[in-house]
Amino acid sequence: MTENASGLPLTVGISTRAMFDLEEEHSVFQIDGVQAYSALQRAREKEPLNPGAAFEVTRRLLALNSAGQEPLVDVILLSKNSPDLSLRAFNSFDHYRLPIRRGSFTSGRSVAPFVKAWNVDLFLSNDDDDVKAAVLAGTAAARLGPLPSNVDENPSDEVRIALDGDAVVFSEASDKLYNERGLEHFLKYERDNATVPMERGPFGKTFLPKLAALRQKFMRADGTSRVRIAIVTARNAPAHERVIHTLRAWGTPADEAHFVGRHEKAPILKATRAHIFFDDQEKHILGASEVVAAGLVPGPHDPEAPVIPS
């Protein structure tokens, strides 16, 4: 598939367990082994799988495509299942009328090498090792948790994606400065460099530019888009200014920016009605996962150590 002038399509690689709820089946695999797991999957081959954490955002992204035209979003299934057990996943796609037709099945081996092979822009998985390997190879990737209990289905034609700033959209350089030199030095540096664009982080390299291109394609006459981008960051004033100037310099404006400081992110995310959220800190993901599908982006930080507070 060739890219158009805007760099599209946006290609998403997704694991079976991220797309569907396979907790029961995975438990059988862990307790009773691969033969019992295979037998269960074959017995249920015609039974559609229930949606998992990435299902809603994937469905909404695919809904941006128009029949008979080159797709703007492409989804590739990357699964550790065997080819023999791939049928249940594809039967489930047919059940939900999702046009996902391609994938790789590795019979237990890592799918990470196939992330680059498929030119994936965003990789979503429940497997920590595969996600870390994808990030090390330069691809935006996140480890998803469980499906939240309250998936927001309205308005039906929008897809809303929320992202943390430092070490996700932007590089971890400012985080490192804060950790090494302290808050006062960090704030002075950010004031002095407010108009200097930050370096790109894992989600700022290809994923955000392509998401911004989608946003522009679906811009409405009233200035809103079917593709809505929110930045939810622990930065606050005066460190907020550099975020705006960076996004402006990159040509990737956000529809919303929430500079929360020490405030919890989960209530803000609930108010945004985001369909997925990406952050590099475990504590934010744990809090957010009750209200939104949340993906942990592997980063350089101690999961217990907050970065860039107010």
C-alpha positions in Angstrom: 0.0 0.0 0.0 1.5 3.4 -1.0 1.3 6.6 1.0 -0.4 9.6 -0.3 1.0 13.2 -0.1 0.0 13.6 3.5 1.9 10.5 4.5 -1.3 8.5 5.1 -2.4 5.8 5.6 -2.0 5.7 9.4 -1.0 2.0 10.0 -1.9 0.5 13.3 -0.6 -2.9 14.4 -2.6 -4.6 17.1 -2.4 -7.8 19.0 -5.4 -10.1 19.4 -5.5 -9.6 23.2 -5.5 -5.8 22.8 -8.3 -6.0 20.3 -10.5 -8.6 22.0 -11.2 -9.7 25.6 -9.2 -12.9 25.8 -8.8 -13.0 29.6 -10.6 -16.4 30.0 -8.7 -18.0 27.2 -5.3 -16.6 28.4 -6.0 -17.9 31.8 -6.6 -21.4 30.3 -3.3 -21.0 28.5 -1.4 -20.1 31.7 -3.0 -22.8 33.9 -3.6 -25.7 31.5 -1.2 -25.1 28.7 -1.1 -24.6 25.0 -3.1 -27.8 24.1 -6.0 -26.8 26.3 -5.9 -23.3 25.0 -5.9 -24.5 21.4 -8.8 -26.9 22.0 -10.8 -24.1 23.6 -10.2 -21.7 20.7 -11.1 -24.3 18.1 -14.3 -25.2 20.0 -15.2 -21.5 20.0 -14.1 -20.8 16.4 -17.5 -19.5 15.3 -18.2 -17.5 18.5 -17.3 -13.8 18.1 -14.8 -12.5 20.7 -15.9 -9.7 23.0 -14.3 -6.3 22.5 -11.1 -5.5 24.3 -9.4 -2.3 25.3 -8.4 -1.2 21.8 -11.6 -2.2 20.0 -13.5 1.1 20.2 -10.7 3.3 19.1 -9.8 0.9 16.3 -13.5 0.7 15.1 -13.7 4.5 15.0 -10.4 4.9 13.1 -11.5 2.4 10.5 -14.8 4.3 10.2 -12.8 7.2 8.7 -12.2 5.1 5.5 -14.6 5.4 2.6 -15.7 2.5 0.4 -14.0 2.4 -3.0 -11.2 4.8 -2.0 -7.7 4.2 -0.7 -7.9 3.7 3.0 -6.7 6.5 5.3 -6.3 4.0 8.2 -4.9 0.5 7.9 -5.0 -2.1 10.7 -2.7 -5.1 10.8 -3.3 -8.0 13.3 -0.1 -9.1 14.9 -0.7 -12.2 16.9 1.2 -14.9 18.8 -1.5 -17.3 18.0 -0.8 -20.0 15.4 -2.1 -19.7 11.9 -4.5 -22.5 12.8 -6.1 -20.4 15.5 -6.3 -17.2 13.4 -9.8 -18.1 12.2 -11.6 -17.0 15.3 -10.1 -13.5 15.1 -11.0 -13.0 11.5 -14.5 -14.5 12.1 -14.9 -11.9 14.8 -13.8 -9.1 12.5 -16.5 -10.2 10.1 -19.1 -10.3 12.9 -18.3 -6.7 13.8 -18.0 -5.6 10.1 -14.4 -4.5 10.6 -12.4 -4.5 7.4 -9.2 -6.0 8.9 -7.9 -8.5 6.4 -4.1 -8.8 7.0 -1.9 -10.0 9.8 1.0 -12.1 11.0 0.6 -15.2 13.3 3.8 -16.4 15.0 2.9 -19.5 17.1 4.2 -18.0 20.3 7.2 -16.1 19.0 7.6 -12.3 19.4 5.7 -10.2 16.9 8.0 -7.3 17.5 10.1 -7.9 14.3 6.9 -7.6 12.2 6.1 -4.1 13.5 8.7 -2.7 11.2 8.1 -5.2 8.4 4.5 -3.9 8.2 5.5 -0.2 8.4 3.4 0.2 11.6 3.0 3.7 13.0 1.3 2.6 16.2 1.6 -0.8 17.9 -0.9 -1.8 20.6 -0.4 -4.9 22.7 -0.7 -6.5 26.1 2.8 -8.0 25.9 5.3 -5.9 27.7 8.4 -7.3 25.9 6.9 -6.8 22.4 6.0 -3.2 23.2 9.4 -2.4 24.6 11.1 -4.0 21.5 8.9 -1.9 19.2 9.7 1.3 21.0 13.5 0.5 20.9 13.0 0.0 17.1 11.6 3.5 16.8 7.8 2.8 16.7 5.2 4.4 18.8 3.9 1.6 21.0 1.9 1.1 24.2 0.9 -1.8 26.5 -2.8 -1.8 27.0 -4.6 -2.7 30.2 -8.2 -3.9 30.7 -11.3 -2.6 28.9 -12.8 0.3 31.0 -16.3 -0.3 32.2 -17.8 2.9 30.6 -16.9 3.1 26.9 -18.3 6.4 25.5 -20.0 5.8 22.2 -21.2 9.3 21.4 -20.9 11.3 19.2 -20.8 8.3 17.0 -18.6 9.7 14.2 -15.7 11.1 16.3 -12.5 9.5 17.4 -10.8 11.2 20.4 -7.2 10.4 21.3 -5.5 11.9 24.4 -1.7 11.9 24.9 0.7 12.8 27.6 3.5 15.3 26.6 7.0 14.6 27.9 8.5 11.2 27.0 5.4 10.5 24.9 4.7 13.2 22.3 7.9 15.1 23.2 11.3 13.7 24.1 12.2 12.9 27.7 14.9 15.7 27.8 12.8 18.0 30.0 12.0 15.2 32.4 15.7 14.4 32.7 16.5 18.0 33.3 13.9 18.2 36.1 15.2 15.0 37.7 18.8 16.0 37.5 18.6 19.8 38.3 15.3 20.2 40.2 12.1 22.1 39.6 13.5 25.7 39.8 16.2 25.0 37.1 13.6 23.2 35.0 11.1 26.1 35.1 13.9 28.7 34.3 15.0 26.5 31.3 11.5 26.2 30.0 10.9 30.0 30.3 14.2 30.8 28.6 13.4 28.2 25.8 9.6 28.7 25.5 9.7 29.3 21.8 12.3 26.6 21.0 10.5 23.4 19.8 11.2 20.3 21.8 12.6 17.2 20.3 10.1 14.6 19.2 9.3 11.7 21.5 8.1 8.2 20.4 4.6 9.4 19.6 5.7 12.6 18.0 7.8 11.1 15.1 5.2 9.5 12.7 2.1 8.8 14.7 1.2 12.4 15.7 1.9 13.9 12.2 -0.3 11.3 10.6 -3.0 11.7 13.2 -2.8 15.5 12.6 -3.2 14.8 8.8 -6.3 12.8 9.5 -7.6 15.6 11.8 -7.2 18.1 8.9 -8.9 15.8 6.4 -12.0 15.6 8.6 -12.2 19.2 9.6 -15.8 20.5 9.6 -17.0 24.0 8.6 -17.3 25.0 12.2 -13.6 24.3 12.9 -14.0 21.0 14.7 -12.9 17.7 13.4 -14.0 14.1 13.6 -10.5 13.3 14.8 -9.9 15.1 18.1 -6.5 15.3 19.7 -6.0 16.2 23.4 -2.7 16.8 25.3 -3.0 15.9 29.0 0.2 16.8 30.7 1.5 17.4 34.2 3.1 20.6 33.0 1.4 23.8 34.0 2.3 27.5 33.6 4.9 28.7 32.9 6.1 25.4 31.4 3.0 25.2 29.3 4.1 27.7 26.8 6.7 25.5 25.2 4.1 22.8 24.5 2.0 25.3 22.4 5.0 26.6 20.5 6.3 23.1 19.8 3.0 21.9 18.4 2.7 25.1 16.4 6.2 24.6 14.9 5.4 21.0 14.1 2.1 21.9 12.4 0.3 19.4 14.6 -2.2 21.5 16.6 -4.2 19.9 19.4 -7.9 20.4 19.9 -7.5 20.4 23.7 -4.6 20.9 26.1 -4.9 20.2 29.8 -2.1 21.4 32.0 -2.9 19.6 35.1 0.1 20.0 37.4 -0.5 17.8 40.4 -4.2 17.2 39.7 -5.2 13.7 38.8 -5.5 13.0 35.1 -8.4 10.5 35.3 -11.2 13.1 35.9 -9.8 15.3 33.1 -9.8 12.3 30.8 -13.3 11.3 31.7 -14.4 14.9 30.8 -12.6 14.7 27.4 -14.5 11.4 26.7 -11.3 10.2 25.1 -11.3 6.7 23.5 -7.7 6.0 24.3 -5.0 7.7 26.4 -1.2 7.2 26.3 1.2 8.0 29.2 4.6 6.9 30.2 3.9 6.7 34.0 2.2 3.6 35.5 0.4 5.6 38.2 -1.4 7.8 35.6 -2.3 4.7 33.5 -3.7 2.9 36.6 -5.9 5.9 37.4 -7.0 6.5 33.9 -7.8 2.9 33.0 -11.0 3.1 35.0 -12.4 5.7 32.6 -10.6 5.2 29.3 -8.6 2.6 27.4 -5.1 3.4 28.6 -1.7 2.5 27.1 1.6 2.6 29.0 4.4 3.9 26.9 7.8 2.4 28.0 10.0 5.2 29.3 13.1 5.9 31.3 11.4 6.8 34.6 10.9 5.1 38.0 7.2 4.2 38.0 6.9 5.5 41.5 8.6 8.9 40.8 6.4 11.7 39.5 8.0 13.9 36.8 7.3 17.6 36.1 4.9 18.4 38.8 3.5 21.9 39.3 
